Amino acid sequence: MSLRIAVALAATFGAYLLITTEAQARPDLVDFQGNYSPGTIVVKTNERHLYLVLDPSHAVRYPVGVGKAGKQWAGVTRIDGKYRNPAWSPPAEVKHDKPSIPDVIPGGSPRNPMGVAAMTLAGGQYAIHGTNVPNSVGGFVSYGCIRMLNADISDLYQRVSVGTTVVVSR
């Protein structure tokens, strides 16, 4: 087998794994205990999971990427906006750390860190959003945002509305 064919096969197989992993992303229905109203989003940073509470005993669970060391936060907020394919402007802290980053990355761009959808959180510069880097989900990777697989943010986006309570705990 020539090197060119081997490289083409490897690239095709790698793209297939990326597509099937993303396509197969499915939230889990899990037992969940806590004093939260149905419809509340609970993010457990140390677990790197987001839960959408369904009833007093069950939730839908999604894997998430969360704030890296020194960028984590905890508190109660709410969703104050929902956006499909949003453009993204880096906050001042990101721009300071990465001065070469563009001032605006258009929605739909593969370089846009928001992925296919974002839900902004009241009281800050944070959002629950998708990602175009699926292998970052499950890690301590962001400046405080909650990062989800694009398939998962699309699912959650349809299940919640502006005003939904979001509880972030460590």
C-alpha positions in Angstrom: 0.0 0.0 0.0 1.4 3.4 -0.9 1.9 6.0 1.7 -0.6 8.3 -0.1 -3.3 5.7 0.2 -2.5 4.9 3.8 -2.7 8.6 4.7 -6.0 8.9 2.9 -7.4 5.8 4.6 -6.2 7.1 8.0 -7.8 10.5 7.4 -11.1 8.9 6.3 -11.2 6.6 9.3 -10.4 9.5 11.7 -13.2 11.6 10.2 -15.5 8.6 10.5 -14.7 8.3 14.2 -15.3 12.0 14.8 -18.6 11.9 12.9 -19.9 8.8 14.6 -18.8 9.8 18.0 -20.6 13.1 17.6 -23.6 11.5 16.0 -23.9 8.9 18.8 -23.7 11.5 21.6 -26.7 10.8 23.7 -27.7 12.1 27.1 -28.2 9.5 29.8 -31.3 9.2 31.9 -30.0 8.7 35.5 -31.2 8.6 39.1 -30.6 12.0 40.6 -31.1 13.2 44.2 -31.3 16.8 45.2 -33.6 19.5 46.2 -34.1 21.0 42.8 -37.2 21.8 40.8 -37.9 20.0 37.6 -36.4 21.9 34.7 -33.4 23.1 36.7 -29.9 22.7 35.2 -27.3 21.5 37.7 -23.6 21.5 36.7 -21.3 19.5 38.9 -17.9 20.8 38.0 -15.8 18.1 39.7 -17.9 15.4 37.9 -17.8 17.3 34.6 -21.5 16.5 34.1 -24.5 18.7 33.5 -27.9 17.4 34.8 -31.3 18.6 33.6 -33.6 17.7 36.5 -36.8 15.8 35.3 -38.4 15.0 38.7 -37.3 14.5 42.3 -35.5 11.2 41.4 -34.3 11.5 37.8 -32.3 13.7 35.5 -30.9 13.8 32.0 -27.1 13.7 32.2 -24.6 15.2 29.7 -20.8 15.2 29.8 -19.3 18.7 29.8 -16.0 20.5 29.8 -15.7 23.1 32.6 -13.4 25.8 33.8 -9.7 25.0 34.1 -7.8 25.7 37.3 -8.4 29.2 38.5 -11.3 29.7 36.1 -14.0 27.7 37.9 -16.9 29.3 39.6 -20.0 28.2 41.5 -23.3 29.8 42.1 -26.9 30.2 40.9 -27.9 32.0 37.7 -30.3 31.6 34.9 -30.3 31.4 31.1 -30.7 34.9 29.7 -30.3 34.2 26.0 -30.4 31.4 23.5 -28.5 31.6 20.2 -28.0 29.2 17.2 -24.6 29.5 15.4 -23.6 32.6 17.4 -20.7 34.8 16.5 -18.1 35.0 19.3 -16.0 37.8 20.6 -13.3 36.8 23.1 -13.6 38.3 26.5 -10.8 40.6 27.6 -9.1 37.8 29.7 -9.0 35.5 26.7 -7.8 38.3 24.4 -5.0 39.1 26.9 -3.9 35.4 27.1 -4.2 34.9 23.3 -3.6 38.3 21.6 -3.6 36.9 18.1 -7.2 35.7 18.4 -9.5 37.6 16.1 -11.9 40.2 17.7 -14.9 38.3 16.3 -15.2 34.7 15.0 -18.3 34.4 12.8 -21.0 31.9 13.7 -20.7 28.6 11.8 -16.9 28.9 11.5 -15.0 25.7 12.6 -12.8 28.0 14.7 -15.8 29.4 16.6 -15.6 28.0 20.2 -19.4 28.2 20.6 -20.2 25.4 18.3 -23.8 25.1 17.0 -25.6 26.8 19.9 -25.0 28.8 23.0 -27.2 29.8 26.0 -25.8 32.8 27.9 -25.9 33.0 31.6 -27.1 36.1 33.5 -24.6 38.1 35.5 -21.4 37.3 33.6 -19.5 36.4 30.5 -20.3 32.7 30.7 -22.4 30.4 28.6 -23.4 26.8 28.2 -22.4 26.1 24.6 -21.4 23.6 22.0 -17.9 23.0 20.7 -16.1 22.2 17.5 -13.5 20.4 19.5 -15.4 17.4 20.8 -12.4 15.8 22.6 -12.3 18.8 25.0 -15.6 17.7 26.5 -15.0 15.9 29.8 -12.0 18.1 30.8 -11.1 21.2 32.7 -10.7 23.3 29.6 -12.5 26.6 29.5 -12.4 30.1 31.0 -15.5 29.3 33.0 -18.0 28.4 30.3 -19.8 25.0 30.3 -18.8 23.2 27.1 -20.9 20.4 25.5 -20.9 18.2 22.4 -22.8 19.9 19.6 -25.4 17.1 19.6 -25.9 17.5 23.3 -26.2 21.3 23.3 -28.8 20.9 20.5 -30.7 18.5 22.6 -30.6 20.6 25.8 -31.4 23.8 23.8 -34.7 22.3 22.8 -35.5 21.2 26.3 -35.0 24.5 28.2 -36.0 28.1 27.8 -34.8 31.6 28.7 -35.2 32.0 32.5 -34.2 28.4 33.3 -32.3 28.2 36.6 -28.7 27.0 36.4 -26.9 25.8 39.6 -23.1 25.4 39.3 -21.4 23.5 42.1 -17.8 22.3 42.6 
